[in-house]
Amino acid sequence: MLKVLSSWVNRFSEKEVRRYRNVVAQVNALEPKVEALTDAELTKKTEEFRQRWHDGESLQDLLPEAFAVVREASKRVLGMRHFDVQLIGGMVLNDGRIAEMKTGEGKTLVATLAAYLNAIPGKGVHVVTVNDYLARRDSQWMGQLYQFLGLTTGLIQHDMEPPDRRQAYAADITYGTNNEFGFDYLRDNMVLTMDEMVQRGLNYAIVDEVDSILIDEARTPLIISGQADRSTDLYYTFARIAKNLKEDRDYTVDEKMKAVAPTEAGIAKVERMLGVSNLYDDAHMDYAHYLNGALRAKALMKRDRDYVVKDGEVIIVDEFTGRLMFGRRYSDGLHQAIEAKEGVKIEDETQTLATITFQNYFRMYDKLSGMTGTAITEEEEFRKIYGLDVIVVPTHRPMVRKDYPDVVYKTEAAKFRAVVREIEQLYETRRPVLVGTVSIDKSERISEMLKEKGIPHNVLNAKFHEQEAEIIAKAGQPGAVTIATNMAGRGTDIVLGEGVAEMGGLHIIGTERHESRRIDNQLRGRAGRQGDPGSSRFYLSLEDDFLRLFAAPTLSALMDRLGVDEDEPIESPALTRAIEGAQKKVEARNFDTRKHVLQYDDVMNLQREVVYKQRRDILTKESLYDDVMHMLSGVVEDAVTQHCPAQMHREEWDLEALLASLAELFLPPGLVPLEEIQGMSHEELVETLVGYGTRLYAQREEEIGSETMRELERMIMLRVVDAKWMEHLDAMDNLREGVGLRAYGQRDPLVEYKTEAYDMYQNMVGAIREEVIRIMFHLQVAPPDEEMGGTPEPPNDGDQPRPFQVIAGGRGKTES
């Protein structure tokens, strides 16, 4: 099936590339005419294109000439002329597709073509990168080209203040990371005035390393969170308890599913240590949360693989790029549990204030495109989730890198000895070698072995992340030995030094297979750029995490059958097939995980869109009087339906209870005579009571003043919507955690989640109505200070939203 799909995708790509080549011919035909323009004339072309677009020409009509202008400007400003295949890549991006282009094919330059063309309407273009360094580098580098053509360039960085962000988003083309763009969207939907918003709509995005951002990072949503009321002392207590629990006896670990669960014996042991009779009764509800976090921290989270401890802080290591994720925290108490395990200061726990998945964020763009060296293995996911085709763009020069078959050893120690032997042989010939590892501790282990042999080398991992660009730049020089943790999305080409091509180019050694074939291909792709020679080989062992979990029984049986010694490797087609089969299974499982996250977030997304639209209406409408009156009608309708149900005879209606319930919200006791409403129909009751409320509201407005009343409506509605939405998010988190257990009762958790989420949302809408009406009818306005003047403020009734910070990780990514 996969072969059929792959064959279809390749044929589809070839057909589309042939079509694009016809347009390339048009661009090339324009080159002499564009070359003849002066710098000033070339710059004026942008103005001309904008006018033609306003006059009705489409971007597709403008494309050949616009691409020819960008190519000529690039020659003059950057000294780089776009290759024909780069023009094809630009067309793929402009069509809202993914361009798969090999490492070193110049994707940064490719993006300028589509970015320039799509900036012509003046609605903004976002170029999304995987880290701040690349965003800054590309915006400064390519910004010279845009500036020459009369366009403005913006840059979003982690520590920027809102005014600077607003200015960056106002530019024609804005560079930044996926996290920054996503967090700014969430923050924009928490502001108290329109002036505080920084983004100006989601028009067109070009996502660099699109597979890293839309696939790898899509398992964890973005979360903005505020401080929660949980004690940090219990984290230390449960860290000590977890330390005394034994795997397989007190708890079980499923490394494949990354899950951990206490056994009955373990629960009994914890209960004895805490001095409680039942860990799961209502009085100790939080204990289960702390225990789960402590066990996950102990059994699943490994130091120098998942995180590092630096200057007394626990800092997450990105599992795909090996970078330190400063300011990000695992959610759901996991980060605090790791801090307790490591004995460092615990930061306060948080509660969710706003959240979105990358899938739902990027699907909001009017047009989305992306580029990467490795997308074709995830074609199905890109198409199903994002509606994006993958087009394989041919290389400028033929690929001549030689990829040797994998070799597998019985033990990890034997594997590392073999790796060091090969490095030693290459070093003696002065041929450069890049060694890829999956964790910091594996990097350091190889480094120690090379030191013993006296082989000079550079180590690139999360601990030495500051020297990244410098280390990468030197990796292709004669005699260079570079050890790197996870080379995904490094964004820096390795240029070969003098005489290296004659030696065979850069050699890549992979020391472990990743769960995803794409990450392995990204490592391989560091050699063989732009037709350079190069080679690659993966060294594996049956003790590697991936093989141990997913392929060891098959391979172990094969090695035993062949009578293989510890230091003797094995290579065979059966072995390669077993490894690839295991990778495909894991990729499918990870796809299901991401789809699962998205299915649940789709439920939330519908609600989020309605709430965020309501918030924006509150901020932008001149008057919210009609909205308050609509809420008043809704409150009365709900109360009448509750106390005077249509299926009950009128004589049985509880009119006294109806008036009492409305008295709590807006109707002073005794104002409506009971005799007046006796005998009325349902509709008459609603009309009469709404009439009383409307007249009362008019009196309040007369006392307070219309202008002040309009401003108070805006402030109160914002405060109430925010407070109730945050409560709802918290409740949805709890529902999501518990709903999985419904499967034991033969019920579909997702269906249950949808049903209950809808009911909870309706309850939230009702609660917002009631709270707004209660506050608007009960607030007391103090007279303005005679000297200071100003608008009176509503009372603080304890519903103020808590101050917030932004966070990342665990189930979500958060940022401070």
Secondary structure, DSSP 8 states (H G I E B T S, - for coil): -HHHHHHHHHHHHHHHHHHHHHHHHHHHHHHHHHHTS-HHHHHHHHHHHHHHHHTT--HHHHHHHHHHHHHHHHHHHTS----HHHHHHHHHHHTT-EEE--TTS-HHHHHHHHHHHHHTTSS-EEEEESSHHHHHHHHHHHHHHHHHTT--EEE--TT--HHHHHHHHTSSEEEEEHHHHHHHHHHHTT-SSGGG-------EEEEETHHHHHTGGGGS-EEEEEE----SHHHHHHHHHHHT--BTTTEEEETTTTEEEE-HHHHHHHHHHHT-S-TTSGGGHHHHHHHHHHHHHHHT--BTTTEEEETTEEEEE-TTT--EETTEE-TTTHHHHHHHHHT------EEEEEEE-HHHHHTTSSEEEEEES--GGGHHHIIIII---EEE---SS----EE---EEESSHHHHHHHHHHHHHHHHHTT--EEEEESSHHHHHHHHHHHHHHT---EEESGGGGGGHHHHHHHTTSTT-EEEEE--TT--------TTHHHHTSEEEEESS--SSHHHHHHHHTTSSGGG--EEEEEEEETTSHHHHHHTHHHHHHHHHHHT--TT--B--HHHHHHHHHHHHHHHHHHHHHHHHHHHHHHHHHHHHHHHHHHHHHHHH-S--HHHHHHHHHHHHHHHHHHHS-TTS-GGG--HHHHHHHHHTTT--TTSS-HHHHTT--HHHHHHHHHHHHHHHHHHHHHHH-HHHHHHHHHHHHHHHHHHHHHHHHHHHHHHHHHHGGGGGGT--HHHHHHHHHHHHHHHHHHHHHHHHHHHHHH-------TTT---------S-----EEEEBTTTTEEE-
